[in-house]
Amino acid sequence: MRIGIDLGGTTVTAALVSEEGKILARRETLTRAQNGADSIVDTMASLALEVAKDSPEPITGLGVGTPGAVDVTGRIVVTSPNLPFRMYPLAGRLEEACGMPVTLGNDANCALLGEVFAGAAKGCRDVILVTLGTGIGGGIMVDGKLLVGFNGAAGEIGHMTMVYGGIPCNCGRKGCYEVYASTTALVRMAEEAAAEHPESLLRRSADSADSGMNGRILFSAAHAGDAAALDVLARYEDAVAEGASSLVNIFEPELLLFGGGISAQGEYLIAPIRDKIYQRIYAADGLPRTRIEAATLGGDAGIVGAAALVKP
């Protein structure tokens, strides 16, 4: 039996995970990053010890998926954008606090591991996961091994350049993939379209919502056939496909997965993106093409993948 922890900037979740990748019990609480790194360790240790009480068997180890760069030993968080970790020995500190062996991994890599362990990529050895969320994250697996780079920071899919000198990105560069293909980008495009088309259902729906424009409003209007919403969606699909086709052309994975909350749209979103990627890749005629699918584990992928870090 293993424990997986999904550490986020807002919440931290610990779960008891079987050897088959099934979640048997879980606990969740606020991260409270403002209280400092040691406080986060105490929170994770408390959750892990609580969830361990539900295990009918001994715990073999604890895996943690954390935002940011993890060193190649799986022991130290080199840096994390939304957490107070800088060259922080998280694995060692957590082992001291909870008495279990600990292994660390980047959260996006853990999501990929989860899909390989018990999700849509089970049995695959060459896989890329692209997570479409507030930003764009992802993981790359080549011949059954995660591509982590010599410093542990490889796989920053969201920050490959899409448009030279393009829209500024929060990373400090311009024209990054996530500026054009994240859900944040989708909402921005929907807001611009609503402003240009005051007669549209998209605009009326946003005006009547307390929270303003969001992805749910955009997809609802698109499903209803609203022209402005459908145009936004078509342009967004182009942006997603443009970056993803470069990944396919470089790595030629057996499987390309799209994760993140937006993947809940399933084939409604994935099918047109798949078609547009196939128009852009260099696959030879007569040979199998990369399969392109939605991830299946949803928010559980990171937890299951963190548990998969634990060696049997």
C-alpha positions as CSV (number, residue, x, y, z in Angstrom):
1,M,0.0,0.0,0.0
2,R,1.3,3.5,-0.8
3,I,0.4,7.1,0.0
4,G,0.3,9.8,-2.7
5,I,0.3,13.5,-1.9
6,D,-0.8,16.2,-4.4
7,L,0.7,19.4,-3.1
8,G,-0.8,22.6,-4.5
9,G,-0.5,26.3,-3.8
10,T,-4.0,26.3,-2.3
11,T,-4.8,22.8,-1.1
12,V,-2.9,19.6,-0.2
13,T,-4.4,16.2,-0.7
14,A,-3.1,12.9,0.7
15,A,-4.6,9.5,-0.4
16,L,-4.1,5.9,0.3
17,V,-3.4,4.2,-3.1
18,S,-3.5,0.4,-3.8
19,E,-0.9,-1.4,-5.8
20,E,-3.4,-1.3,-8.7
21,G,-3.6,2.5,-8.6
22,K,-7.0,2.8,-6.9
23,I,-7.6,5.5,-4.3
24,L,-9.0,3.9,-1.1
25,A,-9.1,6.9,1.3
26,R,-8.2,10.5,1.2
27,R,-7.7,13.6,3.3
28,E,-7.5,17.3,2.2
29,T,-6.8,20.6,3.8
30,L,-5.5,24.1,3.0
31,T,-1.8,24.4,2.2
32,R,-1.4,27.7,4.0
33,A,1.9,28.5,2.1
34,Q,2.1,31.8,3.9
35,N,3.1,30.0,7.1
36,G,6.4,28.8,5.5
37,A,8.0,25.6,4.3
38,D,8.2,23.8,7.6
39,S,4.5,24.4,8.3
40,I,3.7,22.8,4.9
41,V,5.8,19.7,5.9
42,D,3.8,19.5,9.2
43,T,0.5,19.6,7.3
44,M,1.6,16.9,4.8
45,A,2.9,14.7,7.6
46,S,-0.4,15.1,9.5
47,L,-2.5,14.1,6.5
48,A,-0.3,11.2,5.6
49,L,-0.5,9.8,9.2
50,E,-4.2,10.2,9.2
51,V,-4.8,8.4,5.9
52,A,-2.3,5.7,6.9
53,K,-4.8,4.7,9.7
54,D,-7.2,3.5,7.0
55,S,-4.7,1.1,5.5
56,P,-5.2,-2.6,6.1
57,E,-1.5,-3.3,5.2
58,P,1.9,-1.7,5.9
59,I,2.7,1.5,4.0
60,T,5.7,1.0,1.7
61,G,6.3,4.6,1.1
62,L,5.1,8.1,0.4
63,G,5.3,10.0,-2.9
64,V,4.7,13.8,-3.3
65,G,3.9,15.7,-6.4
66,T,4.9,19.3,-6.0
67,P,4.8,22.3,-8.3
68,G,8.2,23.5,-9.5
69,A,11.5,21.8,-10.2
70,V,12.6,18.7,-8.3
71,D,16.3,17.7,-8.4
72,V,17.2,14.4,-10.1
73,T,17.5,12.6,-6.8
74,G,13.9,13.1,-6.0
75,R,14.8,14.6,-2.7
76,I,15.0,18.4,-3.0
77,V,12.6,21.0,-4.4
78,V,15.0,23.4,-6.3
79,T,12.4,26.1,-6.8
80,S,8.6,26.4,-6.8
81,P,6.7,29.4,-8.2
82,N,3.8,29.4,-5.6
83,L,5.4,27.7,-2.6
84,P,8.2,28.8,-0.3
85,F,10.7,26.2,-1.5
86,R,14.2,27.1,-2.6
87,M,16.7,24.3,-2.6
88,Y,14.5,22.8,0.2
89,P,15.2,19.2,1.3
90,L,11.5,18.4,1.4
91,A,11.9,14.6,1.2
92,G,14.2,14.4,4.2
93,R,12.1,16.8,6.3
94,L,8.9,14.9,5.5
95,E,10.6,11.6,6.4
96,E,11.6,13.0,9.8
97,A,8.0,14.2,10.4
98,C,6.1,11.1,9.4
99,G,8.5,8.2,9.6
100,M,8.0,7.0,6.0
101,P,10.3,6.8,3.0
102,V,9.6,9.8,0.7
103,T,10.1,10.4,-3.0
104,L,9.4,13.7,-4.7
105,G,8.3,14.5,-8.3
106,N,7.1,17.5,-10.3
107,D,3.3,17.6,-10.1
108,A,2.8,17.6,-13.9
109,N,5.2,14.6,-14.2
110,C,3.2,12.9,-11.5
111,A,0.0,13.4,-13.4
112,L,1.6,11.7,-16.4
113,L,2.8,8.8,-14.2
114,G,-0.8,8.5,-12.9
115,E,-2.2,8.1,-16.4
116,V,0.5,5.5,-17.2
117,F,0.0,3.7,-13.9
118,A,-3.8,3.5,-13.9
119,G,-5.3,5.7,-16.6
120,A,-5.5,6.4,-20.3
121,A,-1.8,5.7,-20.9
122,K,-1.6,2.4,-19.1
123,G,0.9,0.1,-21.0
124,C,2.4,3.0,-23.0
125,R,6.1,3.8,-23.0
126,D,6.2,6.9,-25.2
127,V,3.6,9.4,-23.9
128,I,3.2,13.2,-23.7
129,L,0.6,14.8,-21.3
130,V,-0.4,18.4,-21.9
131,T,-2.4,19.9,-19.1
132,L,-4.6,22.8,-20.1
133,G,-5.4,24.9,-17.1
134,T,-4.6,28.4,-15.7
135,G,-1.3,27.8,-17.4
136,I,0.0,24.8,-19.4
137,G,2.0,22.1,-17.8
138,G,2.9,18.6,-18.9
139,G,5.1,15.6,-18.8
140,I,7.1,13.7,-21.3
141,M,7.9,10.0,-21.2
142,V,10.4,8.4,-23.6
143,D,10.9,4.6,-23.7
144,G,9.2,4.2,-20.3
145,K,11.2,6.9,-18.5
146,L,10.2,10.4,-17.6
147,L,12.2,13.1,-19.3
148,V,13.4,15.3,-16.5
149,G,16.6,16.9,-17.8
150,F,20.0,17.0,-16.1
151,N,18.8,19.4,-13.5
152,G,15.3,18.0,-13.1
153,A,13.5,20.9,-14.7
154,A,12.7,19.5,-18.2
155,G,9.1,19.4,-19.7
156,E,8.1,23.1,-19.4
157,I,5.7,22.6,-22.3
158,G,3.8,25.8,-21.6
159,H,6.8,28.0,-22.2
160,M,7.9,26.9,-25.6
161,T,7.6,29.9,-27.9
162,M,4.5,30.0,-30.2
163,V,4.8,33.6,-31.4
164,Y,8.2,35.4,-31.5
165,G,7.7,38.7,-29.7
166,G,4.1,37.9,-28.9
167,I,1.8,38.4,-25.9
168,P,3.8,38.8,-22.6
169,C,3.8,35.7,-20.4
170,N,4.0,35.6,-16.6
171,C,7.4,33.8,-16.9
172,G,8.9,37.1,-18.3
173,R,9.1,36.0,-21.9
174,K,6.8,36.7,-24.8
175,G,4.7,34.5,-27.0
176,C,4.7,31.3,-24.8
177,Y,2.3,28.5,-25.7
178,E,0.3,28.9,-22.5
179,V,-0.5,32.6,-23.4
180,Y,-2.4,31.3,-26.4
181,A,-3.7,27.8,-25.4
182,S,-4.3,27.8,-21.6
183,T,-7.8,28.1,-20.2
184,T,-6.8,31.6,-19.1
185,A,-6.2,32.4,-22.8
186,L,-9.5,30.9,-23.8
187,V,-11.4,33.1,-21.3
188,R,-9.4,36.2,-22.5
189,M,-10.4,35.4,-26.1
190,A,-14.1,34.9,-25.0
191,E,-14.1,38.3,-23.3
192,E,-12.7,40.0,-26.4
193,A,-15.3,38.3,-28.6
194,A,-18.1,39.2,-26.2
195,A,-17.0,42.9,-26.3
196,E,-17.0,42.8,-30.1
197,H,-20.4,41.1,-30.4
198,P,-22.8,42.6,-27.9
199,E,-25.7,40.8,-29.6
200,S,-24.2,37.4,-29.0
201,L,-25.4,34.8,-26.5
202,L,-21.8,34.7,-25.3
203,R,-22.1,38.4,-24.3
204,R,-25.6,38.1,-22.8
205,S,-24.6,35.0,-20.8
206,A,-21.5,36.7,-19.4
207,D,-23.4,39.8,-18.5
208,S,-26.0,37.8,-16.5
209,A,-23.3,35.9,-14.6
210,D,-22.2,37.2,-11.2
211,S,-18.6,36.1,-11.9
212,G,-18.3,37.4,-15.4
213,M,-16.8,35.3,-18.3
214,N,-15.5,31.8,-17.7
215,G,-15.0,28.6,-19.6
216,R,-18.4,27.1,-18.6
217,I,-20.2,30.1,-20.2
218,L,-18.1,29.8,-23.4
219,F,-18.8,26.1,-23.9
220,S,-22.4,26.5,-23.0
221,A,-22.8,29.2,-25.7
222,A,-20.8,27.1,-28.2
223,H,-23.1,24.1,-27.6
224,A,-26.1,26.3,-28.2
225,G,-24.6,27.3,-31.6
226,D,-23.6,30.9,-30.8
227,A,-21.4,32.1,-33.7
228,A,-19.2,34.3,-31.5
229,A,-18.5,31.4,-29.1
230,L,-17.9,28.9,-31.9
231,D,-15.4,31.3,-33.5
232,V,-13.5,31.6,-30.2
233,L,-13.4,27.8,-29.8
234,A,-12.1,27.3,-33.4
235,R,-9.3,29.7,-32.8
236,Y,-8.5,28.2,-29.5
237,E,-8.4,24.7,-31.0
238,D,-6.0,26.0,-33.6
239,A,-3.7,27.4,-30.9
240,V,-3.7,24.1,-28.9
241,A,-3.1,22.1,-32.1
242,E,-0.2,24.4,-33.2
243,G,1.9,23.8,-30.1
244,A,0.9,20.1,-29.7
245,S,1.8,19.3,-33.3
246,S,5.4,20.5,-32.6
247,L,5.6,18.2,-29.7
248,V,4.4,15.3,-31.9
249,N,6.9,16.2,-34.6
250,I,9.8,16.4,-32.1
251,F,9.0,13.3,-29.9
252,E,6.7,11.2,-32.0
253,P,4.9,9.7,-29.0
254,E,2.7,6.7,-29.2
255,L,0.0,8.7,-27.3
256,L,-0.6,12.4,-26.7
257,L,-3.0,13.1,-23.8
258,F,-4.8,16.3,-22.9
259,G,-5.5,16.8,-19.2
260,G,-6.8,19.6,-17.0
261,G,-10.4,20.6,-16.2
262,I,-11.1,21.5,-19.8
263,S,-10.6,17.9,-20.8
264,A,-14.0,17.1,-19.3
265,Q,-15.4,18.4,-22.6
266,G,-14.2,15.1,-24.1
267,E,-14.5,14.5,-27.8
268,Y,-16.4,17.8,-28.3
269,L,-13.0,19.5,-27.7
270,I,-10.5,16.7,-28.4
271,A,-11.9,15.6,-31.8
272,P,-11.3,18.9,-33.7
273,I,-8.0,19.4,-32.0
274,R,-7.0,15.9,-33.1
275,D,-8.0,16.7,-36.7
276,K,-6.0,19.9,-36.7
277,I,-2.9,18.2,-35.2
278,Y,-3.0,15.5,-37.9
279,Q,-3.0,18.2,-40.5
280,R,0.2,19.6,-39.1
281,I,2.4,16.5,-38.3
282,Y,4.9,14.8,-40.5
283,A,3.7,11.2,-40.1
284,A,4.6,9.0,-43.0
285,D,1.7,7.5,-45.1
286,G,0.9,4.0,-44.1
287,L,2.5,4.2,-40.6
288,P,0.5,4.4,-37.4
289,R,-0.1,7.9,-36.2
290,T,0.1,9.2,-32.6
291,R,-3.1,8.5,-30.8
292,I,-4.6,11.7,-29.3
293,E,-7.0,11.3,-26.4
294,A,-8.3,13.0,-23.2
295,A,-6.7,12.0,-20.0
296,T,-9.1,9.9,-17.8
297,L,-8.0,10.3,-14.2
298,G,-8.9,14.0,-13.8
299,G,-7.9,15.6,-10.5
300,D,-6.8,12.2,-9.2
301,A,-3.9,11.8,-11.7
302,G,-1.4,13.7,-9.6
303,I,-2.2,11.7,-6.5
304,V,-2.0,8.3,-8.2
305,G,1.2,9.4,-10.0
306,A,2.8,10.5,-6.7
307,A,2.0,7.1,-5.2
308,A,3.6,5.5,-8.3
309,L,6.9,7.2,-7.4
310,V,7.1,4.8,-4.5
311,K,9.2,1.8,-5.3
312,P,7.5,-1.6,-4.6
